[in-house]
Amino acid sequence: METQFEQKILKKLDKIEKEVEEIKAHMVDVDVILTEDEKKLLDESLVHEKEGSLVSLGEVENVRNKARQTA
């Protein structure tokens, strides 16, 4: 049998829990926000993509592997 004091505490805890859930639901994920440097790099990458001057990962790996073999 819960006392009146315990019931009051449980109500407050329920309220706090709901508030925390509400806050979580509206929080911004910091990983989706770009810094100024990241935005600049993204913009540059989009320009390079339009120009067709991007290099694939496979090409980079091939160059790296060849450099290692000759070193």
N, CA, C and O of each residue as an XYZ file, in Angstrom:
284
protein
N       0.841     -1.169      0.000
C       0.000      0.000      0.000
C       0.896      1.245      0.000
O       1.715      1.445      0.897
N       0.713      2.078     -1.039
C       1.532      3.272     -1.175
C       0.969      4.413     -0.334
O      -0.240      4.617     -0.228
N       1.884      5.124      0.241
C       1.457      6.290      1.010
C       1.178      7.441      0.042
O       1.505      7.367     -1.142
N       0.586      8.473      0.553
C       0.280      9.644     -0.266
C       1.574     10.281     -0.790
O       1.631     10.768     -1.920
N       2.591     10.266      0.042
C       3.894     10.813     -0.340
C       4.484     10.026     -1.514
O       4.986     10.615     -2.471
N       4.424      8.705     -1.438
C       4.954      7.859     -2.509
C       4.186      8.081     -3.804
O       4.777      8.125     -4.882
N       2.873      8.219     -3.699
C       2.051      8.459     -4.883
C       2.438      9.781     -5.549
O       2.501      9.879     -6.774
N       2.693     10.787     -4.725
C       3.093     12.097     -5.232
C       4.433     11.996     -5.972
O       4.606     12.572     -7.045
N       5.365     11.261     -5.386
C       6.680     11.069     -6.015
C       6.527     10.325     -7.336
O       7.149     10.695     -8.332
N       5.708      9.282     -7.353
C       5.507      8.514     -8.580
C       4.877      9.375     -9.675
O       5.248      9.252    -10.842
N       3.945     10.232     -9.320
C       3.333     11.136    -10.301
C       4.381     12.082    -10.881
O       4.422     12.321    -12.088
N       5.223     12.613    -10.000
C       6.269     13.523    -10.465
C       7.260     12.795    -11.374
O       7.698     13.338    -12.389
N       7.604     11.572    -11.004
C       8.519     10.794    -11.841
C       7.909     10.516    -13.209
O       8.600     10.602    -14.225
N       6.633     10.185    -13.243
C       5.947      9.958    -14.516
C       5.981     11.219    -15.378
O       6.217     11.155    -16.584
N       5.744     12.355    -14.745
C       5.759     13.623    -15.471
C       7.152     13.906    -16.025
O       7.295     14.315    -17.177
N       8.169     13.689    -15.211
C       9.549     13.910    -15.651
C       9.894     12.976    -16.806
O      10.527     13.387    -17.778
N       9.479     11.733    -16.697
C       9.750     10.760    -17.756
C       9.109     11.199    -19.072
O       9.736     11.096    -20.127
N       7.881     11.683    -19.021
C       7.206     12.163    -20.231
C       7.926     13.377    -20.805
O       8.061     13.504    -22.022
N       8.387     14.266    -19.936
C       9.112     15.447    -20.400
C      10.425     15.059    -21.067
O      10.797     15.634    -22.090
N      11.123     14.092    -20.497
C      12.387     13.633    -21.082
C      12.131     13.025    -22.458
O      12.885     13.284    -23.396
N      11.091     12.229    -22.587
C      10.748     11.630    -23.880
C      10.420     12.716    -24.903
O      10.811     12.613    -26.066
N       9.715     13.740    -24.480
C       9.373     14.860    -25.364
C      10.640     15.593    -25.812
O      10.777     15.954    -26.980
N      11.548     15.803    -24.885
C      12.816     16.465    -25.215
C      13.605     15.614    -26.203
O      14.133     16.137    -27.184
N      13.690     14.318    -25.955
C      14.417     13.412    -26.854
C      13.837     13.458    -28.258
O      14.575     13.464    -29.243
N      12.509     13.491    -28.348
C      11.839     13.476    -29.647
C      12.154     14.728    -30.463
O      12.106     14.697    -31.693
N      12.473     15.819    -29.787
C      12.705     17.076    -30.494
C      14.170     17.508    -30.528
O      14.486     18.609    -30.978
N      15.055     16.647    -30.056
C      16.482     16.981    -30.078
C      17.029     16.857    -31.493
O      16.587     16.010    -32.269
N      17.981     17.699    -31.813
C      18.654     17.636    -33.101
C      19.872     16.739    -32.948
O      20.633     16.858    -31.988
N      20.044     15.841    -33.907
C      21.211     14.965    -33.909
C      22.415     15.770    -34.402
O      22.433     16.212    -35.551
N      23.399     15.959    -33.560
C      24.553     16.790    -33.926
C      25.321     16.232    -35.117
O      26.063     16.968    -35.768
N      25.160     14.956    -35.412
C      25.867     14.367    -36.538
C      25.273     14.775    -37.886
O      25.892     14.541    -38.924
N      24.085     15.379    -37.887
C      23.486     15.798    -39.153
C      23.711     17.281    -39.435
O      23.267     17.790    -40.465
N      24.387     17.968    -38.539
C      24.671     19.385    -38.728
C      26.082     19.526    -39.280
O      27.039     19.004    -38.707
N      26.203     20.232    -40.395
C      27.513     20.420    -41.008
C      28.200     21.655    -40.444
O      27.574     22.691    -40.223
N      29.492     21.521    -40.218
C      30.288     22.687    -39.850
C      30.541     23.498    -41.126
O      30.250     23.024    -42.224
N      31.070     24.688    -40.993
C      31.393     25.514    -42.169
C      32.414     24.804    -43.060
O      32.296     24.825    -44.285
N      33.413     24.178    -42.441
C      34.428     23.449    -43.216
C      33.807     22.279    -43.970
O      34.125     22.045    -45.136
N      32.920     21.545    -43.300
C      32.266     20.403    -43.947
C      31.378     20.862    -45.101
O      31.330     20.215    -46.147
N      30.678     21.976    -44.912
C      29.827     22.507    -45.980
C      30.678     22.906    -47.179
O      30.310     22.638    -48.323
N      31.818     23.548    -46.918
C      32.722     23.941    -47.997
C      33.217     22.704    -48.754
O      33.241     22.696    -49.985
N      33.611     21.664    -48.017
C      34.077     20.427    -48.652
C      32.976     19.765    -49.471
O      33.228     19.257    -50.563
N      31.764     19.773    -48.946
C      30.633     19.196    -49.676
C      30.379     19.972    -50.962
O      30.193     19.378    -52.024
N      30.372     21.297    -50.866
C      30.162     22.127    -52.056
C      31.240     21.866    -53.103
O      30.939     21.747    -54.291
N      32.495     21.776    -52.667
C      33.593     21.486    -53.594
C      33.413     20.116    -54.238
O      33.663     19.947    -55.431
N      32.984     19.156    -53.456
C      32.777     17.806    -53.971
C      31.668     17.784    -55.020
O      31.776     17.084    -56.026
N      30.603     18.549    -54.786
C      29.508     18.614    -55.760
C      29.980     19.239    -57.071
O      29.573     18.808    -58.150
N      30.835     20.253    -56.977
C      31.403     20.864    -58.182
C      32.253     19.835    -58.923
O      32.140     19.699    -60.141
N      33.098     19.116    -58.199
C      33.951     18.092    -58.822
C      33.110     16.994    -59.459
O      33.453     16.480    -60.524
N      32.011     16.637    -58.806
C      31.134     15.608    -59.375
C      30.554     16.087    -60.703
O      30.529     15.333    -61.676
N      30.089     17.329    -60.752
C      29.529     17.881    -61.994
C      30.584     17.945    -63.093
O      30.278     17.741    -64.268
N      31.819     18.226    -62.709
C      32.917     18.305    -63.676
C      33.384     16.922    -64.119
O      34.105     16.792    -65.107
N      32.970     15.892    -63.384
C      33.413     14.538    -63.696
C      34.841     14.272    -63.252
O      35.508     13.386    -63.784
N      35.305     15.036    -62.282
C      36.700     14.902    -61.860
C      36.877     14.153    -60.543
O      37.936     14.228    -59.922
N      35.850     13.438    -60.121
C      35.988     12.640    -58.899
C      36.750     11.355    -59.207
O      36.701     10.850    -60.329
N      37.437     10.844    -58.229
C      38.196      9.605    -58.365
C      37.539      8.566    -57.468
O      37.218      8.845    -56.313
N      37.342      7.366    -58.007
C      36.686      6.320    -57.220
C      37.624      5.778    -56.149
O      38.844      5.916    -56.241
N      37.041      5.171    -55.151
C      37.833      4.555    -54.087
C      38.734      3.471    -54.666
O      39.887      3.332    -54.255
N      38.216      2.712    -55.607
C      39.008      1.660    -56.239
C      40.262      2.202    -56.906
O      41.334      1.604    -56.811
N      40.125      3.340    -57.583
C      41.283      3.962    -58.233
C      42.314      4.416    -57.203
O      43.517      4.240    -57.399
N      41.844      4.994    -56.121
C      42.750      5.432    -55.055
C      43.478      4.234    -54.465
O      44.686      4.288    -54.233
N      42.744      3.152    -54.222
C      43.359      1.946    -53.655
C      44.399      1.368    -54.605
O      45.464      0.931    -54.168
N      44.098      1.364    -55.909
C      45.053      0.842    -56.895
C      46.347      1.649    -56.891
O      47.436      1.074    -56.907
N      46.237      2.967    -56.872
C      47.424      3.825    -56.845
C      48.216      3.575    -55.567
O      49.443      3.476    -55.594
N      47.504      3.474    -54.450
C      48.176      3.238    -53.169
C      48.902      1.896    -53.186
O      50.051      1.802    -52.753
N      48.230      0.856    -53.686
C      48.847     -0.473    -53.713
C      50.077     -0.508    -54.620
O      51.081     -1.138    -54.287
N      49.997      0.167    -55.762
C      51.153      0.221    -56.662
C      52.316      0.954    -56.004
O      53.470      0.552    -56.152
N      52.012      2.027    -55.278
C      53.061      2.789    -54.595
C      53.727      1.935    -53.519
O      54.938      2.022    -53.314
N      52.951      1.128    -52.846
C      53.514      0.255    -51.803
C      54.415     -0.817    -52.406
O      55.433     -1.185    -51.820
N      54.033     -1.315    -53.582
C      54.808     -2.377    -54.220
C      56.159     -1.867    -54.715
O      57.145     -2.605    -54.719
N      56.198     -0.615    -55.128
C      57.456     -0.072    -55.648
C      58.335      0.512    -54.550
O      59.503      0.820    -54.787
N      57.792      0.662    -53.371
C      58.564      1.266    -52.272
C      59.467      0.266    -51.606
O      60.183      0.611    -50.665
